[in-house]
Amino acid sequence: MKARVHVMLKTGVLDPQGEAVKHALGTLGFTGVEAVRQGKVIELDLTATDRAAAEAEVARMCEKLLANTVIEKYDIEIV
């Protein structure tokens, strides 16, 4: 079983990397970009066979290590 975790900064948290990407896109001539938010995707190969147990385990991983829950939110996708 595979899990995919999408981690993004929470709304209202400044995103300097996103701003840098937005600026670089403008410099390259892409004028239609109003805002950029940058995040990360983490893929995990799991030995679990129970979907609900796998999702609960990945959520614990996110809470302890994969996401800084003070400033980041995460979504888990079991694939």
All heavy atoms as a GROMACS GRO file, in nm:
protein
  595
    1MET      N    1   0.086  -0.117   0.000
    1MET     CA    2   0.000   0.000   0.000
    1MET      C    3   0.090   0.123   0.000
    1MET      O    4   0.196   0.123   0.059
    1MET     CB    5  -0.089  -0.005   0.124
    1MET     CG    6  -0.194   0.100   0.128
    1MET     SD    7  -0.310   0.077   0.266
    1MET     CE    8  -0.386  -0.077   0.220
    2LYS      N    9   0.045   0.225  -0.067
    2LYS     CA   10   0.122   0.349  -0.078
    2LYS      C   11   0.040   0.463  -0.018
    2LYS      O   12  -0.082   0.466  -0.032
    2LYS     CB   13   0.149   0.377  -0.225
    2LYS     CG   14   0.270   0.464  -0.252
    2LYS     CD   15   0.291   0.484  -0.401
    2LYS     CE   16   0.382   0.384  -0.460
    2LYS     NZ   17   0.523   0.414  -0.454
    3ALA      N   18   0.108   0.553   0.049
    3ALA     CA   19   0.043   0.673   0.103
    3ALA      C   20   0.113   0.795   0.046
    3ALA      O   21   0.235   0.796   0.030
    3ALA     CB   22   0.049   0.674   0.254
    4ARG      N   23   0.035   0.894   0.016
    4ARG     CA   24   0.089   1.021  -0.033
    4ARG      C   25   0.040   1.130   0.063
    4ARG      O   26  -0.079   1.142   0.089
    4ARG     CB   27   0.040   1.046  -0.175
    4ARG     CG   28   0.110   1.160  -0.244
    4ARG     CD   29   0.074   1.166  -0.392
    4ARG     NE   30   0.124   1.049  -0.461
    4ARG     CZ   31   0.050   0.973  -0.544
    4ARG    NH1   32  -0.074   1.001  -0.567
    4ARG    NH2   33   0.104   0.867  -0.602
    5VAL      N   34   0.135   1.207   0.115
    5VAL     CA   35   0.103   1.315   0.208
    5VAL      C   36   0.136   1.448   0.141
    5VAL      O   37   0.248   1.467   0.092
    5VAL     CB   38   0.184   1.301   0.340
    5VAL    CG1   39   0.150   1.414   0.436
    5VAL    CG2   40   0.160   1.165   0.404
    6HIS      N   41   0.038   1.537   0.136
    6HIS     CA   42   0.057   1.672   0.082
    6HIS      C   43   0.065   1.767   0.202
    6HIS      O   44  -0.028   1.774   0.282
    6HIS     CB   45  -0.061   1.712  -0.007
    6HIS     CG   46  -0.078   1.622  -0.125
    6HIS    ND1   47  -0.020   1.648  -0.246
    6HIS    CD2   48  -0.144   1.506  -0.138
    6HIS    CE1   49  -0.052   1.552  -0.330
    6HIS    NE2   50  -0.127   1.464  -0.267
    7VAL      N   51   0.176   1.838   0.213
    7VAL     CA   52   0.197   1.931   0.323
    7VAL      C   53   0.206   2.073   0.266
    7VAL      O   54   0.283   2.098   0.173
    7VAL     CB   55   0.327   1.897   0.401
    7VAL    CG1   56   0.346   1.993   0.518
    7VAL    CG2   57   0.324   1.752   0.449
    8MET      N   58   0.125   2.162   0.320
    8MET     CA   59   0.124   2.302   0.276
    8MET      C   60   0.121   2.393   0.399
    8MET      O   61   0.070   2.354   0.504
    8MET     CB   62  -0.001   2.332   0.192
    8MET     CG   63  -0.009   2.258   0.061
    8MET     SD   64   0.108   2.316  -0.062
    8MET     CE   65   0.052   2.480  -0.092
    9LEU      N   66   0.172   2.513   0.382
    9LEU     CA   67   0.160   2.612   0.489
    9LEU      C   68   0.013   2.648   0.507
    9LEU      O   69  -0.064   2.654   0.410
    9LEU     CB   70   0.239   2.738   0.454
    9LEU     CG   71   0.391   2.724   0.460
    9LEU    CD1   72   0.457   2.849   0.403
    9LEU    CD2   73   0.437   2.700   0.602
   10LYS      N   74  -0.026   2.672   0.631
   10LYS     CA   75  -0.164   2.712   0.658
   10LYS      C   76  -0.191   2.850   0.599
   10LYS      O   77  -0.099   2.931   0.581
   10LYS     CB   78  -0.188   2.717   0.809
   10LYS     CG   79  -0.189   2.580   0.874
   10LYS     CD   80  -0.214   2.592   1.023
   10LYS     CE   81  -0.220   2.455   1.088
   10LYS     NZ   82  -0.242   2.465   1.232
   11THR      N   83  -0.318   2.877   0.571
   11THR     CA   84  -0.359   3.008   0.521
   11THR      C   85  -0.318   3.114   0.622
   11THR      O   86  -0.337   3.096   0.743
   11THR     CB   87  -0.512   3.011   0.500
   11THR    OG1   88  -0.547   2.905   0.411
   11THR    CG2   89  -0.557   3.143   0.442
   12GLY      N   90  -0.261   3.222   0.574
   12GLY     CA   91  -0.218   3.330   0.661
   12GLY      C   92  -0.072   3.324   0.701
   12GLY      O   93  -0.018   3.422   0.751
   13VAL      N   94  -0.008   3.210   0.680
   13VAL     CA   95   0.135   3.198   0.710
   13VAL      C   96   0.213   3.244   0.587
   13VAL      O   97   0.185   3.201   0.475
   13VAL     CB   98   0.173   3.051   0.744
   13VAL    CG1   99   0.323   3.038   0.764
   13VAL    CG2  100   0.097   3.004   0.866
   14LEU      N  101   0.307   3.335   0.608
   14LEU     CA  102   0.386   3.387   0.496
   14LEU      C  103   0.465   3.274   0.430
   14LEU      O  104   0.517   3.185   0.497
   14LEU     CB  105   0.482   3.495   0.545
   14LEU     CG  106   0.417   3.623   0.597
   14LEU    CD1  107   0.524   3.719   0.648
   14LEU    CD2  108   0.332   3.689   0.491
   15ASP      N  109   0.473   3.279   0.298
   15ASP     CA  110   0.541   3.176   0.220
   15ASP      C  111   0.651   3.241   0.136
   15ASP      O  112   0.630   3.274   0.019
   15ASP     CB  113   0.439   3.104   0.130
   15ASP     CG  114   0.497   2.987   0.055
   15ASP    OD1  115   0.620   2.967   0.059
   15ASP    OD2  116   0.419   2.915  -0.009
   16PRO      N  117   0.771   3.262   0.193
   16PRO     CA  118   0.877   3.328   0.118
   16PRO      C  119   0.922   3.250  -0.005
   16PRO      O  120   0.958   3.309  -0.106
   16PRO     CB  121   0.991   3.343   0.218
   16PRO     CG  122   0.956   3.259   0.335
   16PRO     CD  123   0.809   3.232   0.330
   17GLN      N  124   0.919   3.117   0.000
   17GLN     CA  125   0.955   3.038  -0.118
   17GLN      C  126   0.853   3.059  -0.229
   17GLN      O  127   0.890   3.073  -0.345
   17GLN     CB  128   0.965   2.890  -0.083
   17GLN     CG  129   1.087   2.856  -0.001
   17GLN     CD  130   1.092   2.707   0.030
   17GLN    OE1  131   0.994   2.648   0.074
   17GLN    NE2  132   1.207   2.648   0.008
   18GLY      N  133   0.727   3.061  -0.192
   18GLY     CA  134   0.622   3.087  -0.291
   18GLY      C  135   0.639   3.224  -0.355
   18GLY      O  136   0.622   3.241  -0.476
   19GLU      N  137   0.672   3.323  -0.273
   19GLU     CA  138   0.694   3.458  -0.326
   19GLU      C  139   0.814   3.462  -0.420
   19GLU      O  140   0.812   3.530  -0.522
   19GLU     CB  141   0.712   3.559  -0.212
   19GLU     CG  142   0.583   3.593  -0.140
   19GLU     CD  143   0.479   3.656  -0.231
   19GLU    OE1  144   0.513   3.748  -0.310
   19GLU    OE2  145   0.363   3.612  -0.226
   20ALA      N  146   0.920   3.389  -0.386
   20ALA     CA  147   1.038   3.383  -0.473
   20ALA      C  148   1.004   3.319  -0.607
   20ALA      O  149   1.048   3.365  -0.713
   20ALA     CB  150   1.151   3.307  -0.403
   21VAL      N  151   0.924   3.213  -0.603
   21VAL     CA  152   0.883   3.146  -0.728
   21VAL      C  153   0.796   3.241  -0.810
   21VAL      O  154   0.814   3.252  -0.932
   21VAL     CB  155   0.809   3.014  -0.697
   21VAL    CG1  156   0.744   2.958  -0.823
   21VAL    CG2  157   0.904   2.913  -0.635
   22LYS      N  158   0.704   3.311  -0.746
   22LYS     CA  159   0.617   3.407  -0.817
   22LYS      C  160   0.702   3.514  -0.884
   22LYS      O  161   0.681   3.548  -1.001
   22LYS     CB  162   0.519   3.470  -0.719
   22LYS     CG  163   0.430   3.573  -0.784
   22LYS     CD  164   0.340   3.639  -0.680
   22LYS     CE  165   0.269   3.754  -0.747
   22LYS     NZ  166   0.251   3.867  -0.662
   23HIS      N  167   0.800   3.566  -0.811
   23HIS     CA  168   0.887   3.669  -0.867
   23HIS      C  169   0.966   3.614  -0.986
   23HIS      O  170   0.977   3.679  -1.090
   23HIS     CB  171   0.982   3.722  -0.760
   23HIS     CG  172   1.081   3.820  -0.811
   23HIS    ND1  173   1.045   3.947  -0.853
   23HIS    CD2  174   1.214   3.811  -0.830
   23HIS    CE1  175   1.153   4.011  -0.895
   23HIS    NE2  176   1.258   3.930  -0.882
   24ALA      N  177   1.021   3.493  -0.972
   24ALA     CA  178   1.099   3.433  -1.080
   24ALA      C  179   1.013   3.409  -1.203
   24ALA      O  180   1.057   3.430  -1.317
   24ALA     CB  181   1.162   3.303  -1.033
   25LEU      N  182   0.889   3.366  -1.183
   25LEU     CA  183   0.800   3.345  -1.297
   25LEU      C  184   0.774   3.476  -1.369
   25LEU      O  185   0.772   3.482  -1.493
   25LEU     CB  186   0.668   3.282  -1.250
   25LEU     CG  187   0.677   3.136  -1.207
   25LEU    CD1  188   0.545   3.093  -1.141
   25LEU    CD2  189   0.710   3.046  -1.324
   26GLY      N  190   0.755   3.584  -1.293
   26GLY     CA  191   0.736   3.716  -1.354
   26GLY      C  192   0.857   3.760  -1.433
   26GLY      O  193   0.846   3.814  -1.544
   27THR      N  194   0.974   3.732  -1.379
   27THR     CA  195   1.099   3.765  -1.448
   27THR      C  196   1.112   3.688  -1.579
   27THR      O  197   1.166   3.740  -1.677
   27THR     CB  198   1.219   3.733  -1.357
   27THR    OG1  199   1.209   3.809  -1.238
   27THR    CG2  200   1.351   3.765  -1.424
   28LEU      N  201   1.059   3.569  -1.583
   28LEU     CA  202   1.064   3.486  -1.704
   28LEU      C  203   0.952   3.519  -1.803
   28LEU      O  204   0.941   3.456  -1.907
   28LEU     CB  205   1.056   3.338  -1.667
   28LEU     CG  206   1.177   3.284  -1.592
   28LEU    CD1  207   1.150   3.143  -1.541
   28LEU    CD2  208   1.301   3.286  -1.682
   29GLY      N  209   0.869   3.617  -1.768
   29GLY     CA  210   0.766   3.662  -1.861
   29GLY      C  211   0.628   3.604  -1.837
   29GLY      O  212   0.536   3.628  -1.915
   30PHE      N  213   0.609   3.525  -1.732
   30PHE     CA  214   0.477   3.471  -1.700
   30PHE      C  215   0.403   3.573  -1.615
   30PHE      O  216   0.428   3.586  -1.495
   30PHE     CB  217   0.491   3.338  -1.626
   30PHE     CG  218   0.558   3.231  -1.709
   30PHE    CD1  219   0.692   3.202  -1.691
   30PHE    CD2  220   0.487   3.162  -1.805
   30PHE    CE1  221   0.755   3.104  -1.766
   30PHE    CE2  222   0.548   3.063  -1.882
   30PHE     CZ  223   0.682   3.035  -1.863
   31THR      N  224   0.312   3.647  -1.676
   31THR     CA  225   0.248   3.760  -1.610
   31THR      C  226   0.114   3.727  -1.544
   31THR      O  227   0.062   3.807  -1.470
   31THR     CB  228   0.225   3.874  -1.711
   31THR    OG1  229   0.143   3.825  -1.817
   31THR    CG2  230   0.358   3.925  -1.766
   32GLY      N  231   0.058   3.612  -1.569
   32GLY     CA  232  -0.075   3.580  -1.518
   32GLY      C  233  -0.078   3.513  -1.382
   32GLY      O  234  -0.181   3.464  -1.340
   33VAL      N  235   0.033   3.511  -1.310
   33VAL     CA  236   0.038   3.442  -1.181
   33VAL      C  237   0.015   3.544  -1.069
   33VAL      O  238   0.095   3.634  -1.049
   33VAL     CB  239   0.173   3.370  -1.161
   33VAL    CG1  240   0.178   3.301  -1.027
   33VAL    CG2  241   0.199   3.273  -1.275
   34GLU      N  242  -0.095   3.528  -0.996
   34GLU     CA  243  -0.127   3.621  -0.888
   34GLU      C  244  -0.063   3.581  -0.755
   34GLU      O  245  -0.028   3.667  -0.675
   34GLU     CB  246  -0.279   3.630  -0.870
   34GLU     CG  247  -0.348   3.699  -0.985
   34GLU     CD  248  -0.497   3.713  -0.961
   34GLU    OE1  249  -0.547   3.666  -0.856
   34GLU    OE2  250  -0.562   3.770  -1.048
   35ALA      N  251  -0.052   3.450  -0.730
   35ALA     CA  252   0.006   3.404  -0.603
   35ALA      C  253   0.061   3.263  -0.621
   35ALA      O  254   0.013   3.188  -0.706
   35ALA     CB  255  -0.100   3.404  -0.493
   36VAL      N  256   0.160   3.231  -0.541
   36VAL     CA  257   0.218   3.096  -0.542
   36VAL      C  258   0.232   3.051  -0.397
   36VAL      O  259   0.280   3.127  -0.312
   36VAL     CB  260   0.358   3.095  -0.610
   36VAL    CG1  261   0.422   2.958  -0.598
   36VAL    CG2  262   0.349   3.139  -0.754
   37ARG      N  263   0.189   2.930  -0.369
   37ARG     CA  264   0.212   2.866  -0.240
   37ARG      C  265   0.291   2.739  -0.268
   37ARG      O  266   0.255   2.661  -0.355
   37ARG     CB  267   0.080   2.828  -0.171
   37ARG     CG  268  -0.013   2.944  -0.145
   37ARG     CD  269   0.031   3.034  -0.035
   37ARG     NE  270   0.009   2.975   0.096
   37ARG     CZ  271   0.046   3.033   0.208
   37ARG    NH1  272   0.107   3.149   0.206
   37ARG    NH2  273   0.025   2.975   0.323
   38GLN      N  274   0.399   2.720  -0.198
   38GLN     CA  275   0.483   2.604  -0.221
   38GLN      C  276   0.466   2.506  -0.105
   38GLN      O  277   0.455   2.547   0.010
   38GLN     CB  278   0.629   2.646  -0.233
   38GLN     CG  279   0.719   2.531  -0.268
   38GLN     CD  280   0.855   2.577  -0.313
   38GLN    OE1  281   0.868   2.677  -0.382
   38GLN    NE2  282   0.957   2.505  -0.273
   39GLY      N  283   0.465   2.379  -0.138
   39GLY     CA  284   0.453   2.276  -0.035
   39GLY      C  285   0.542   2.159  -0.068
   39GLY      O  286   0.636   2.170  -0.145
   40LYS      N  287   0.510   2.045  -0.009
   40LYS     CA  288   0.588   1.925  -0.036
   40LYS      C  289   0.495   1.805  -0.042
   40LYS      O  290   0.387   1.804   0.017
   40LYS     CB  291   0.697   1.905   0.070
   40LYS     CG  292   0.647   1.893   0.212
   40LYS     CD  293   0.761   1.892   0.311
   40LYS     CE  294   0.706   1.902   0.453
   40LYS     NZ  295   0.809   1.916   0.552
   41VAL      N  296   0.538   1.705  -0.115
   41VAL     CA  297   0.467   1.578  -0.125
   41VAL      C  298   0.561   1.470  -0.076
   41VAL      O  299   0.676   1.463  -0.117
   41VAL     CB  300   0.424   1.549  -0.271
   41VAL    CG1  301   0.358   1.412  -0.280
   41VAL    CG2  302   0.331   1.657  -0.322
   42ILE      N  303   0.510   1.385   0.014
   42ILE     CA  304   0.588   1.275   0.069
   42ILE      C  305   0.516   1.146   0.034
   42ILE      O  306   0.398   1.132   0.065
   42ILE     CB  307   0.601   1.289   0.222
   42ILE    CG1  308   0.665   1.423   0.258
   42ILE    CG2  309   0.680   1.172   0.281
   42ILE    CD1  310   0.647   1.464   0.402
   43GLU      N  311   0.586   1.055  -0.033
   43GLU     CA  312   0.528   0.925  -0.066
   43GLU      C  313   0.588   0.818   0.024
   43GLU      O  314   0.710   0.812   0.042
   43GLU     CB  315   0.552   0.889  -0.213
   43GLU     CG  316   0.467   0.970  -0.307
   43GLU     CD  317   0.471   0.918  -0.449
   43GLU    OE1  318   0.546   0.823  -0.478
   43GLU    OE2  319   0.398   0.974  -0.531
   44LEU      N  320   0.501   0.735   0.080
   44LEU     CA  321   0.543   0.629   0.170
   44LEU      C  322   0.496   0.495   0.116
   44LEU      O  323   0.380   0.481   0.078
   44LEU     CB  324   0.482   0.651   0.309
   44LEU     CG  325   0.509   0.786   0.374
   44LEU    CD1  326   0.411   0.812   0.486
   44LEU    CD2  327   0.650   0.790   0.428
   45ASP      N  328   0.584   0.396   0.112
   45ASP     CA  329   0.546   0.259   0.081
   45ASP      C  330   0.524   0.189   0.214
   45ASP      O  331   0.615   0.181   0.297
   45ASP     CB  332   0.655   0.188   0.001
   45ASP     CG  333   0.665   0.239  -0.141
   45ASP    OD1  334   0.561   0.270  -0.201
   45ASP    OD2  335   0.779   0.248  -0.192
   46LEU      N  336   0.403   0.139   0.233
   46LEU     CA  337   0.365   0.080   0.361
   46LEU      C  338   0.343  -0.071   0.349
   46LEU      O  339   0.300  -0.119   0.244
   46LEU     CB  340   0.236   0.145   0.412
   46LEU     CG  341   0.236   0.298   0.420
   46LEU    CD1  342   0.096   0.349   0.448
   46LEU    CD2  343   0.333   0.345   0.525
   47THR      N  344   0.367  -0.142   0.457
   47THR     CA  345   0.339  -0.285   0.459
   47THR      C  346   0.196  -0.313   0.503
   47THR      O  347   0.148  -0.425   0.490
   47THR     CB  348   0.436  -0.359   0.553
   47THR    OG1  349   0.424  -0.305   0.684
   47THR    CG2  350   0.579  -0.347   0.504
   48ALA      N  351   0.128  -0.213   0.553
   48ALA     CA  352  -0.009  -0.229   0.603
   48ALA      C  353  -0.103  -0.279   0.492
   48ALA      O  354  -0.085  -0.246   0.375
   48ALA     CB  355  -0.061  -0.097   0.658
   49THR      N  356  -0.201  -0.356   0.532
   49THR     CA  357  -0.302  -0.404   0.437
   49THR      C  358  -0.439  -0.346   0.468
   49THR      O  359  -0.528  -0.350   0.384
   49THR     CB  360  -0.310  -0.558   0.439
   49THR    OG1  361  -0.335  -0.601   0.572
   49THR    CG2  362  -0.180  -0.620   0.388
   50ASP      N  363  -0.456  -0.292   0.587
   50ASP     CA  364  -0.583  -0.230   0.626
   50ASP      C  365  -0.575  -0.080   0.599
   50ASP      O  366  -0.491  -0.010   0.656
   50ASP     CB  367  -0.610  -0.257   0.775
   50ASP     CG  368  -0.739  -0.192   0.822
   50ASP    OD1  369  -0.846  -0.246   0.788
   50ASP    OD2  370  -0.730  -0.088   0.890
   51ARG      N  371  -0.664  -0.032   0.514
   51ARG     CA  372  -0.662   0.108   0.471
   51ARG      C  373  -0.678   0.205   0.588
   51ARG      O  374  -0.605   0.303   0.601
   51ARG     CB  375  -0.771   0.129   0.366
   51ARG     CG  376  -0.773   0.263   0.303
   51ARG     CD  377  -0.886   0.268   0.198
   51ARG     NE  378  -0.873   0.383   0.115
   51ARG     CZ  379  -0.800   0.390   0.006
   51ARG    NH1  380  -0.732   0.284  -0.034
   51ARG    NH2  381  -0.793   0.501  -0.064
   52ALA      N  382  -0.774   0.180   0.675
   52ALA     CA  383  -0.800   0.271   0.787
   52ALA      C  384  -0.682   0.274   0.884
   52ALA      O  385  -0.643   0.381   0.933
   52ALA     CB  386  -0.928   0.230   0.859
   53ALA      N  387  -0.625   0.157   0.912
   53ALA     CA  388  -0.509   0.152   1.002
   53ALA      C  389  -0.390   0.224   0.940
   53ALA      O  390  -0.316   0.294   1.009
   53ALA     CB  391  -0.474   0.007   1.032
   54ALA      N  392  -0.372   0.208   0.809
   54ALA     CA  393  -0.261   0.276   0.740
   54ALA      C  394  -0.278   0.427   0.748
   54ALA      O  395  -0.183   0.500   0.778
   54ALA     CB  396  -0.254   0.230   0.595
   55GLU      N  397  -0.399   0.475   0.724
   55GLU     CA  398  -0.423   0.620   0.730
   55GLU      C  399  -0.400   0.674   0.870
   55GLU      O  400  -0.341   0.781   0.888
   55GLU     CB  401  -0.565   0.652   0.682
   55GLU     CG  402  -0.588   0.800   0.667
   55GLU     CD  403  -0.716   0.834   0.593
   55GLU    OE1  404  -0.780   0.744   0.536
   55GLU    OE2  405  -0.750   0.954   0.591
   56ALA      N  406  -0.443   0.600   0.971
   56ALA     CA  407  -0.421   0.642   1.110
   56ALA      C  408  -0.272   0.647   1.143
   56ALA      O  409  -0.225   0.740   1.209
   56ALA     CB  410  -0.495   0.549   1.205
   57GLU      N  411  -0.199   0.548   1.096
   57GLU     CA  412  -0.054   0.544   1.121
   57GLU      C  413   0.017   0.661   1.052
   57GLU      O  414   0.104   0.725   1.111
   57GLU     CB  415   0.003   0.410   1.073
   57GLU     CG  416   0.150   0.392   1.102
   57GLU     CD  417   0.182   0.364   1.248
   57GLU    OE1  418   0.089   0.354   1.331
   57GLU    OE2  419   0.300   0.353   1.280
   58VAL      N  420  -0.021   0.690   0.930
   58VAL     CA  421   0.040   0.802   0.856
   58VAL      C  422   0.005   0.934   0.924
   58VAL      O  423   0.088   1.024   0.933
   58VAL     CB  424   0.000   0.800   0.707
   58VAL    CG1  425   0.048   0.925   0.636
   58VAL    CG2  426   0.055   0.675   0.639
   59ALA      N  427  -0.116   0.945   0.975
   59ALA     CA  428  -0.155   1.067   1.048
   59ALA      C  429  -0.066   1.086   1.170
   59ALA      O  430  -0.022   1.198   1.199
   59ALA     CB  431  -0.301   1.060   1.089
   60ARG      N  432  -0.036   0.978   1.241
   60ARG     CA  433   0.055   0.988   1.355
   60ARG      C  434   0.195   1.030   1.310
   60ARG      O  435   0.262   1.109   1.377
   60ARG     CB  436   0.059   0.854   1.431
   60ARG     CG  437  -0.066   0.829   1.514
   60ARG     CD  438  -0.048   0.713   1.612
   60ARG     NE  439  -0.026   0.586   1.545
   60ARG     CZ  440  -0.122   0.505   1.500
   60ARG    NH1  441  -0.248   0.540   1.512
   60ARG    NH2  442  -0.091   0.390   1.443
   61MET      N  443   0.239   0.978   1.195
   61MET     CA  444   0.369   1.019   1.140
   61MET      C  445   0.371   1.169   1.111
   61MET      O  446   0.470   1.237   1.138
   61MET     CB  447   0.399   0.943   1.011
   61MET     CG  448   0.423   0.796   1.028
   61MET     SD  449   0.446   0.721   0.864
   61MET     CE  450   0.431   0.548   0.903
   62CYS      N  451   0.262   1.218   1.055
   62CYS     CA  452   0.253   1.361   1.022
   62CYS      C  453   0.258   1.446   1.149
   62CYS      O  454   0.327   1.548   1.153
   62CYS     CB  455   0.125   1.390   0.946
   62CYS     SG  456   0.124   1.324   0.778
   63GLU      N  457   0.184   1.404   1.250
   63GLU     CA  458   0.178   1.480   1.374
   63GLU      C  459   0.314   1.483   1.447
   63GLU      O  460   0.347   1.580   1.512
   63GLU     CB  461   0.072   1.421   1.467
   63GLU     CG  462  -0.070   1.436   1.417
   63GLU     CD  463  -0.120   1.580   1.418
   63GLU    OE1  464  -0.081   1.658   1.507
   63GLU    OE2  465  -0.198   1.615   1.327
   64LYS      N  466   0.392   1.376   1.432
   64LYS     CA  467   0.518   1.367   1.504
   64LYS      C  468   0.639   1.416   1.426
   64LYS      O  469   0.736   1.463   1.483
   64LYS     CB  470   0.544   1.222   1.548
   64LYS     CG  471   0.450   1.176   1.656
   64LYS     CD  472   0.487   1.037   1.703
   64LYS     CE  473   0.396   0.999   1.816
   64LYS     NZ  474   0.466   0.970   1.938
   65LEU      N  475   0.635   1.406   1.289
   65LEU     CA  476   0.756   1.435   1.213
   65LEU      C  477   0.733   1.504   1.079
   65LEU      O  478   0.801   1.600   1.046
   65LEU     CB  479   0.834   1.304   1.188
   65LEU     CG  480   0.959   1.317   1.101
   65LEU    CD1  481   1.068   1.395   1.175
   65LEU    CD2  482   1.010   1.181   1.059
   66LEU      N  483   0.639   1.454   1.001
   66LEU     CA  484   0.632   1.495   0.860
   66LEU      C  485   0.578   1.637   0.839
   66LEU      O  486   0.606   1.698   0.736
   66LEU     CB  487   0.546   1.396   0.781
   66LEU     CG  488   0.597   1.251   0.783
   66LEU    CD1  489   0.503   1.162   0.703
   66LEU    CD2  490   0.738   1.243   0.730
   67ALA      N  491   0.502   1.688   0.933
   67ALA     CA  492   0.447   1.823   0.919
   67ALA      C  493   0.466   1.900   1.049
   67ALA      O  494   0.458   1.843   1.158
   67ALA     CB  495   0.298   1.817   0.885
   68ASN      N  496   0.492   2.028   1.037
   68ASN     CA  497   0.495   2.117   1.153
   68ASN      C  498   0.353   2.170   1.168
   68ASN      O  499   0.315   2.268   1.105
   68ASN     CB  500   0.594   2.231   1.131
   68ASN     CG  501   0.597   2.329   1.245
   68ASN    OD1  502   0.513   2.325   1.334
   68ASN    ND2  503   0.693   2.419   1.242
   69THR      N  504   0.274   2.104   1.252
   69THR     CA  505   0.131   2.134   1.258
   69THR      C  506   0.098   2.272   1.315
   69THR      O  507  -0.017   2.313   1.311
   69THR     CB  508   0.057   2.025   1.337
   69THR    OG1  509   0.114   2.014   1.467
   69THR    CG2  510   0.067   1.890   1.264
   70VAL      N  511   0.197   2.342   1.365
   70VAL     CA  512   0.173   2.480   1.410
   70VAL      C  513   0.150   2.570   1.289
   70VAL      O  514   0.062   2.655   1.291
   70VAL     CB  515   0.292   2.531   1.495
   70VAL    CG1  516   0.276   2.679   1.528
   70VAL    CG2  517   0.308   2.448   1.620
   71ILE      N  518   0.226   2.547   1.182
   71ILE     CA  519   0.217   2.635   1.065
   71ILE      C  520   0.178   2.562   0.936
   71ILE      O  521   0.156   2.626   0.834
   71ILE     CB  522   0.349   2.711   1.041
   71ILE    CG1  523   0.464   2.615   1.016
   71ILE    CG2  524   0.378   2.806   1.157
   71ILE    CD1  525   0.592   2.682   0.966
   72GLU      N  526   0.171   2.428   0.941
   72GLU     CA  527   0.142   2.353   0.820
   72GLU      C  528   0.016   2.266   0.838
   72GLU      O  529  -0.014   2.224   0.948
   72GLU     CB  530   0.259   2.260   0.782
   72GLU     CG  531   0.384   2.332   0.743
   72GLU     CD  532   0.501   2.240   0.720
   72GLU    OE1  533   0.518   2.141   0.794
   72GLU    OE2  534   0.578   2.267   0.626
   73LYS      N  535  -0.051   2.242   0.726
   73LYS     CA  536  -0.163   2.148   0.724
   73LYS      C  537  -0.121   2.033   0.632
   73LYS      O  538  -0.030   2.048   0.550
   73LYS     CB  539  -0.290   2.214   0.672
   73LYS     CG  540  -0.278   2.268   0.530
   73LYS     CD  541  -0.403   2.336   0.483
   73LYS     CE  542  -0.379   2.384   0.341
   73LYS     NZ  543  -0.498   2.434   0.279
   74TYR      N  544  -0.187   1.921   0.647
   74TYR     CA  545  -0.153   1.807   0.562
   74TYR      C  546  -0.279   1.731   0.522
   74TYR      O  547  -0.380   1.734   0.592
   74TYR     CB  548  -0.054   1.714   0.633
   74TYR     CG  549  -0.105   1.652   0.761
   74TYR    CD1  550  -0.176   1.533   0.760
   74TYR    CD2  551  -0.082   1.713   0.885
   74TYR    CE1  552  -0.224   1.477   0.879
   74TYR    CE2  553  -0.128   1.657   1.001
   74TYR     CZ  554  -0.199   1.540   0.997
   74TYR     OH  555  -0.246   1.484   1.114
   75ASP      N  556  -0.270   1.667   0.408
   75ASP     CA  557  -0.375   1.579   0.358
   75ASP      C  558  -0.311   1.445   0.327
   75ASP      O  559  -0.202   1.440   0.269
   75ASP     CB  560  -0.440   1.635   0.231
   75ASP     CG  561  -0.517   1.763   0.257
   75ASP    OD1  562  -0.601   1.764   0.349
   75ASP    OD2  563  -0.493   1.863   0.186
   76ILE      N  564  -0.380   1.339   0.363
   76ILE     CA  565  -0.329   1.204   0.340
   76ILE      C  566  -0.413   1.138   0.231
   76ILE      O  567  -0.536   1.142   0.235
   76ILE     CB  568  -0.336   1.120   0.469
   76ILE    CG1  569  -0.251   1.185   0.578
   76ILE    CG2  570  -0.293   0.976   0.442
   76ILE    CD1  571  -0.272   1.126   0.715
   77GLU      N  572  -0.345   1.077   0.138
   77GLU     CA  573  -0.409   1.002   0.030
   77GLU      C  574  -0.352   0.862   0.031
   77GLU      O  575  -0.231   0.844   0.021
   77GLU     CB  576  -0.380   1.073  -0.103
   77GLU     CG  577  -0.431   1.007  -0.225
   77GLU     CD  578  -0.384   1.076  -0.352
   77GLU    OE1  579  -0.306   1.174  -0.344
   77GLU    OE2  580  -0.425   1.030  -0.458
   78ILE      N  581  -0.437   0.762   0.049
   78ILE     CA  582  -0.393   0.623   0.043
   78ILE      C  583  -0.420   0.573  -0.099
   78ILE      O  584  -0.533   0.580  -0.146
   78ILE     CB  585  -0.469   0.535   0.147
   78ILE    CG1  586  -0.451   0.589   0.289
   78ILE    CG2  587  -0.423   0.390   0.136
   78ILE    CD1  588  -0.310   0.584   0.343
   79VAL      N  589  -0.316   0.528  -0.165
   79VAL     CA  590  -0.330   0.484  -0.305
   79VAL      C  591  -0.287   0.340  -0.320
   79VAL      O  592  -0.223   0.283  -0.237
   79VAL     CB  593  -0.251   0.574  -0.401
   79VAL    CG1  594  -0.311   0.712  -0.407
   79VAL    CG2  595  -0.104   0.583  -0.362
   0.00000   0.00000   0.00000
